[in-house]
Amino acid sequence: MKRSSRWVPDFALGALVLALAVLLVVPWRQRRSPGSAGGEEPVSPAVAVEPAGSGGQAASPTQVAALFGWREPRAALAAQTGALAPPVEEASWIQAIGYVVEQNAARSYIFKDTRTRTVFSLKAGSANKGWKLLEARERDFLLEFGGKPYIIKRKP
């Protein structure tokens, strides 16, 4: 009796571990509640719930993303409109000097025209000496002069 009492707890623990391993390894196709007798439950039809006063209009994902400041890349916009945007010319005679942070935390970028040796500053959307800053990107600037866009590379 004493001999059997030594290995019974080990055997019970081993059986429990083996049962748990089998439960984890065996793929279960569909879990059913204990009350169901193997029959398939009828699928309920999808019901569209609209908020009151919505009028049935739904916004596209791009319209929702635009609310949070997301903009589509220019190549995707050109592909949607069907027109290929002409390649933007690089204005190598314009140098990006740096920027100044104003009191309202707005940046004013400073550029130098090496042809005329003039220095001018631009804020986003503002124009100075015929140049207009359209976009300040990570590696370059997009400026416009006379209705034509130009790229100005940042200093490395």
C-alpha positions in Angstrom: 0.0 0.0 0.0 2.8 2.4 0.8 4.4 1.7 -2.5 1.3 2.6 -4.5 0.7 5.8 -2.5 4.1 7.1 -3.7 3.3 7.0 -7.4 -0.4 7.8 -7.4 0.1 11.6 -7.0 2.8 11.6 -9.7 0.5 9.6 -12.0 -2.5 11.9 -11.4 -0.3 15.0 -12.0 1.1 13.5 -15.2 -2.4 12.6 -16.5 -3.6 16.2 -15.8 -0.6 17.7 -17.7 -1.2 15.2 -20.6 -4.9 16.1 -20.8 -4.1 19.9 -20.9 -1.5 19.3 -23.6 -4.1 17.4 -25.7 -6.6 20.2 -25.3 -4.2 22.8 -26.4 -2.8 20.8 -29.4 -6.1 19.5 -30.9 -7.6 22.0 -33.3 -11.2 22.8 -32.4 -13.3 23.6 -35.5 -16.3 25.2 -33.8 -17.0 25.7 -30.1 -20.5 25.2 -29.1 -22.4 26.1 -26.0 -23.3 23.1 -23.8 -27.0 23.6 -24.6 -26.7 23.2 -28.3 -27.3 19.7 -29.6 -25.0 19.8 -32.6 -27.5 21.7 -34.9 -26.4 24.8 -36.6 -27.8 28.0 -35.3 -29.7 30.1 -37.8 -27.7 33.1 -39.0 -29.5 36.4 -38.3 -29.7 38.8 -41.2 -27.4 41.8 -40.9 -29.2 44.9 -39.7 -27.8 48.3 -40.7 -28.2 50.7 -37.9 -27.9 54.4 -38.8 -27.8 57.3 -36.3 -30.8 59.4 -36.2 -30.7 62.3 -38.7 -27.9 60.8 -40.8 -30.0 60.8 -43.9 -28.2 57.6 -45.2 -25.0 59.4 -46.2 -21.8 57.6 -45.4 -18.3 59.2 -45.6 -15.5 57.4 -47.4 -12.4 56.5 -45.5 -10.3 59.2 -47.2 -12.9 61.8 -46.1 -12.7 60.6 -42.5 -8.9 60.6 -42.6 -8.9 64.1 -44.0 -10.7 65.2 -40.7 -7.5 64.1 -38.9 -5.1 65.9 -41.2 -4.2 63.0 -43.5 -3.5 63.9 -47.1 -3.1 61.6 -50.1 0.3 61.5 -51.8 0.5 63.7 -54.9 1.1 60.6 -57.1 -2.2 59.1 -55.9 -4.1 62.4 -56.5 -2.7 62.6 -60.0 -3.7 59.0 -60.7 -7.2 59.6 -59.5 -7.7 62.7 -61.7 -6.1 60.8 -64.6 -3.6 63.5 -65.3 0.1 62.8 -64.7 1.7 65.7 -63.0 4.8 67.0 -64.9 8.1 66.5 -63.0 8.9 69.4 -60.7 12.1 71.2 -61.7 14.8 71.7 -59.0 15.8 75.4 -58.5 19.5 74.9 -58.0 20.1 78.6 -57.8 18.0 78.9 -54.6 19.7 77.8 -51.4 17.9 77.1 -48.2 19.7 78.9 -45.4 17.7 78.0 -42.3 14.7 79.1 -40.4 13.6 81.3 -37.6 11.0 80.4 -35.0 8.7 83.3 -34.2 6.9 84.0 -31.0 3.7 82.2 -32.1 5.9 79.0 -32.9 5.5 79.6 -36.6 8.6 78.9 -38.7 9.9 81.4 -41.2 12.3 79.8 -43.7 15.1 81.8 -45.1 16.3 81.3 -48.8 19.0 82.9 -50.9 18.8 83.5 -54.6 22.4 83.1 -55.8 21.7 84.8 -59.2 20.5 88.1 -57.8 22.3 87.6 -54.4 19.1 88.5 -52.5 17.8 86.9 -49.3 14.1 86.4 -48.6 12.0 84.6 -46.0 8.8 82.7 -46.4 6.2 81.3 -44.1 3.8 78.5 -45.2 1.4 80.0 -47.7 3.0 83.4 -47.8 4.7 85.0 -50.8 7.9 87.2 -51.0 9.7 88.5 -54.0 7.5 86.4 -56.3 8.2 83.1 -54.4 5.5 81.3 -52.5 6.2 78.5 -50.0 3.8 75.6 -50.7 5.2 72.9 -48.5 8.1 72.4 -46.2 9.1 68.7 -46.3 11.7 66.6 -44.5 14.3 66.7 -47.2 13.2 69.6 -49.4 10.9 72.5 -49.9 8.2 73.0 -52.5 8.1 76.6 -53.7 6.2 78.3 -56.5 7.3 81.1 -58.7 5.1 82.5 -61.5 2.7 79.6 -61.2 5.4 77.0 -61.7 6.5 74.7 -58.8 10.1 74.2 -57.9 11.9 72.0 -55.5 14.7 73.4 -53.2 16.8 70.8 -51.5 17.7 71.3 -47.8 21.3 71.5 -46.6 22.7 68.0 -45.8 
